[in-house]
């Protein structure tokens, strides 16, 4: 069901290789051609720019198979969705919101004041982005949890204007999924739009009748959403280009094979292109995990999707010489989600520099992070964890330097400024300083 890749003996045999390149070649991500998708979304985005709301309606009818005249979700629909939400599900969402809010509040950064010279002060102020468009997918699963993962850190950051977009659903009369609407209502979000895909991203980026242009767009989506975000980067800010989800599990003989198999399946459940990777030095663990997969996969609701993902090129069991080599492999892979199920899990987690989020020990599965750990589940994919972070309060804040020098403080450094300006052949820069001290000219 899942292929094996054997890295054992490579280093011991004296073979020199680039581990990053080796891992990428042996466990390639699923094909996710954003450049090709750009050809599809470019005309859509430009059409929305020129025709606005009417274009959004037409593309919604074409792609979501339902025409929505008023894409702004009525307040009554939001209220009704919350009233009809199962009380136990509501309680679970409320607890998830509480935990994410608490972690987000701890992430808030105070202004930083520095005094590089007497009378010279530089303050780094952190200010919220003024308006944000939050995208919530509506494909194979109604990811209502993505609402709170985007909204809560934005609210904690102090963003004054938030709008949510989620695709219209034919079975719900052209409204987004009711659970999505319920969570929006639970969080006090009143500006919600029934629009999806590239047209929604373009609508946020350019603005349209009834919806002001946003400064930043966040939230996951399919390849066309990702391509639209790439095309519109610069017109607006974006959080990331999220590809198919992925999990890497670093495990040894102490790991419970039932847990490992269940965790691999949980990520494969998202998408046929999802990646599930187990890295271990233990052949016995591999054998028992493979047996567990054969037992557990037929019992899961989305077994066809799971099977396709586990059999894909993006999924594998990687056998390594020891845990040190395994640690290097998962660090090179830079997974969106990394689980460490080893006897020294906490210490080994401290050695990792490349991962969207690290789940330590047998009792910290990725599913916990998806919903109720307090961490954010909007994370970098496709190896981008080597240079990018997951969504957080900082994603919604801008840093602004405020420079305040006294006359004496400027005078003390004036000579250096003038000399550096002339060294770069920018004499007017120097003159802008020397003109302030006419007595020395």
Long-range contacts (C-beta under 8 A, 24 or more apart in sequence): 1-290, 1-293, 1-294, 1-297, 1-307, 1-310, 1-311, 2-264, 2-276, 2-278, 2-290, 2-293, 2-310, 2-311, 2-315, 2-316, 2-317, 3-311, 3-315, 3-316, 3-317, 4-286, 4-316, 4-317, 4-318, 4-319, 5-316, 5-317, 5-318, 5-319, 6-318, 6-319, 7-318, 7-319, 7-320, 7-321, 7-325, 7-329, 8-281, 8-319, 8-320, 8-321, 9-321, 11-321, 11-325, 12-321, 19-328, 19-329, 19-332, 20-332, 22-332, 23-329, 23-332, 23-333, 24-383, 26-316, 26-318, 27-275, 27-277, 27-313, 27-314, 27-315, 27-316, 27-318, 27-333, 28-313, 28-314, 29-243, 29-244, 29-246, 29-275, 29-314, 29-382, 29-383, 30-243, 30-244, 30-273, 30-274, 30-275, 30-312, 30-313, 30-314, 31-273, 32-223, 32-226, 32-243, 32-244, 32-273, 32-382, 33-223, 34-223, 34-226, 34-227, 34-230, 34-241, 37-223, 37-224, 37-226, 37-227, 38-227, 38-230, 38-231, 40-198, 40-224, 40-227, 41-198, 41-224, 41-227, 41-228, 41-231, 42-231, 44-197, 44-198, 44-199, 44-202, 44-228, 45-198, 45-199, 45-201, 45-202, 45-205, 45-206, 45-228, 45-231, 45-232, 48-199, 48-202, 48-203, 48-206, 48-208, 49-202, 49-206, 52-203, 52-206, 52-208, 52-209, 53-203, 53-208, 53-209, 53-210, 55-199, 56-195, 56-199, 56-200, 56-202, 56-203, 56-208, 59-197, 59-198, 59-199, 60-167, 60-168, 60-194, 60-195, 60-196, 60-199, 63-196, 63-197, 63-199, 64-167, 64-168, 64-169, 64-170, 64-196, 64-197, 65-170, 66-168, 66-169, 66-170, 66-174, 67-174, 68-168, 68-174, 68-194, 68-195, 71-168, 71-193, 71-194, 71-195, 72-191, 72-192, 72-193, 72-194, 72-210, 72-211, 73-175, 73-176, 73-181, 73-192, 73-193, 73-194, 75-190, 77-175, 77-181, 78-181, 78-182, 78-184, 78-185, 78-190, 78-192, 79-185, 81-178, 81-179, 81-181, 81-182, 81-185, 82-181, 82-182, 82-185, 82-186, 84-178, 84-182, 85-178, 85-179, 85-182, 89-179, 90-182, 90-186, 92-371, 92-372, 93-144, 93-145, 93-148, 93-182, 93-183, 93-186, 94-186, 95-372, 96-145, 96-148, 96-371, 96-372, 97-148, 97-152, 97-186, 97-187, 99-372, 99-373, 99-374, 100-148, 100-149, 100-152, 100-153, 100-374, 100-375, 100-376, 101-152, 101-155, 101-156, 102-374, 103-374, 103-375, 103-376, 104-152, 104-153, 104-156, 104-157, 104-392, 104-393, 105-156, 107-153, 107-156, 107-392, 107-393, 107-394, 108-156, 108-157, 108-393, 109-393, 109-394, 109-397, 117-409, 117-412, 117-413, 118-408, 118-409, 118-412, 119-405, 119-406, 119-408, 119-409, 120-404, 120-405, 120-406, 120-409, 120-410, 120-413, 121-403, 121-404, 121-405, 122-401, 122-402, 122-403, 122-404, 123-401, 123-402, 123-404, 124-399, 124-400, 124-401, 124-402, 125-399, 125-400, 125-401, 125-402, 126-397, 126-398, 126-399, 126-400, 127-397, 127-398, 127-400, 128-154, 128-157, 128-158, 128-159, 128-160, 128-396, 128-397, 128-398, 129-157, 129-159, 129-215, 129-216, 129-237, 129-396, 129-397, 129-398, 130-159, 130-160, 130-161, 130-215, 131-159, 131-160, 131-161, 131-162, 131-163, 131-212, 131-213, 131-214, 131-215, 131-216, 132-159, 132-161, 132-162, 132-163, 132-214, 132-215, 132-216, 132-217, 132-218, 132-396, 133-163, 133-164, 133-165, 133-201, 133-204, 133-205, 133-214, 133-216, 133-217, 133-218, 133-236, 134-162, 134-163, 134-164, 134-165, 134-217, 134-218, 134-219, 135-164, 135-165, 135-166, 135-200, 135-201, 135-204, 135-217, 135-218, 135-219, 135-220, 135-221, 135-225, 136-164, 136-165, 136-166, 136-176, 136-180, 136-219, 137-166, 137-167, 137-196, 137-219, 137-220, 137-221, 137-222, 137-225, 138-166, 138-167, 138-169, 138-176, 138-177, 138-180, 138-196, 139-167, 139-222, 140-270, 140-271, 140-305, 141-270, 142-177, 142-179, 142-180, 143-180, 143-220, 144-177, 144-179, 144-180, 144-182, 144-183, 145-183, 145-370, 145-371, 145-377, 146-219, 146-220, 146-377, 146-378, 147-180, 147-183, 147-184, 147-187, 147-189, 148-183, 148-187, 149-376, 149-377, 149-378, 149-391, 150-218, 150-219, 150-378, 150-391, 151-184, 151-187, 151-189, 152-187, 153-376, 153-391, 153-392, 153-393, 153-395, 153-396, 154-218, 154-396, 155-187, 156-393, 157-393, 157-394, 157-395, 157-396, 157-397, 158-396, 159-396, 161-191, 161-212, 161-214, 162-189, 162-191, 163-189, 163-191, 163-192, 163-193, 163-204, 163-211, 163-214, 164-189, 164-191, 164-192, 164-193, 165-192, 165-193, 165-194, 165-195, 165-196, 165-200, 165-203, 165-204, 166-192, 166-193, 166-194, 166-195, 166-196, 167-194, 167-195, 167-196, 167-197, 167-200, 168-194, 168-195, 168-196, 197-221, 197-222, 197-224, 197-225, 197-228, 198-224, 198-225, 198-227, 198-228, 200-225, 201-225, 201-228, 201-229, 201-232, 202-228, 202-232, 204-236, 205-232, 205-235, 205-236, 206-235, 216-395, 216-396, 218-378, 218-391, 218-395, 218-396, 219-378, 220-378, 239-378, 239-391, 239-395, 240-378, 240-380, 240-384, 240-388, 240-391, 241-382, 241-384, 242-378, 242-379, 242-380, 242-381, 243-381, 243-382, 244-270, 244-271, 244-273, 244-274, 244-275, 244-314, 244-381, 244-382, 245-270, 245-271, 245-274, 245-275, 245-336, 245-337, 245-381, 246-274, 246-275, 246-276, 246-277, 246-314, 246-335, 246-336, 246-337, 246-381, 246-382, 247-275, 247-276, 247-277, 247-335, 247-336, 247-337, 247-338, 247-339, 247-366, 248-277, 248-278, 248-279, 248-330, 248-333, 248-335, 248-337, 248-338, 248-339, 248-355, 249-277, 249-278, 249-279, 249-280, 249-338, 249-339, 249-340, 249-341, 250-279, 250-280, 250-323, 250-326, 250-327, 250-330, 250-338, 250-339, 250-340, 250-341, 250-342, 250-348, 251-278, 251-279, 251-280, 251-282, 251-285, 251-339, 251-340, 251-341, 251-342, 252-280, 252-281, 252-282, 252-285, 252-323, 252-341, 252-342, 252-343, 253-282, 253-284, 253-285, 254-341, 254-342, 254-343, 255-280, 255-285, 255-341, 255-342, 255-362, 256-341, 256-362, 257-285, 257-288, 257-289, 257-291, 257-292, 258-292, 258-296, 259-341, 259-362, 259-365, 260-285, 260-289, 260-292, 260-341, 261-289, 261-292, 261-293, 261-295, 261-296, 262-292, 262-296, 262-365, 263-339, 263-365, 263-366, 263-367, 264-289, 264-293, 264-310, 264-315, 265-293, 265-296, 265-297, 265-300, 265-306, 265-310, 266-365, 266-366, 266-367, 267-309, 267-337, 267-366, 268-305, 268-306, 268-307, 268-309, 268-310, 268-315, 269-300, 269-302, 269-305, 269-306, 269-309, 270-309, 271-305, 271-309, 272-305, 272-308, 272-309, 272-312, 273-309, 273-312, 273-314, 274-309, 274-314, 274-315, 275-309, 275-312, 275-314, 275-315, 275-335, 276-309, 276-310, 276-315, 277-315, 277-316, 277-317, 277-318, 277-333, 277-335, 278-316, 278-317, 278-318, 279-318, 279-320, 279-326, 279-329, 279-330, 279-333, 280-317, 280-318, 280-319, 280-320, 280-326, 281-319, 281-320, 281-321, 281-322, 281-323, 281-325, 281-326, 283-319, 286-317, 286-319, 289-317, 290-317, 323-348, 327-351, 327-352, 330-355, 331-355, 333-383, 334-380, 334-383, 334-384, 334-385, 334-386, 335-385, 336-379, 336-380, 336-381, 336-385, 337-366, 337-369, 337-379, 339-364, 339-365, 339-366, 353-386, 354-385, 354-386, 355-385, 356-380, 356-381, 356-385, 356-389, 356-390, 357-390, 407-436, 410-436, 411-437
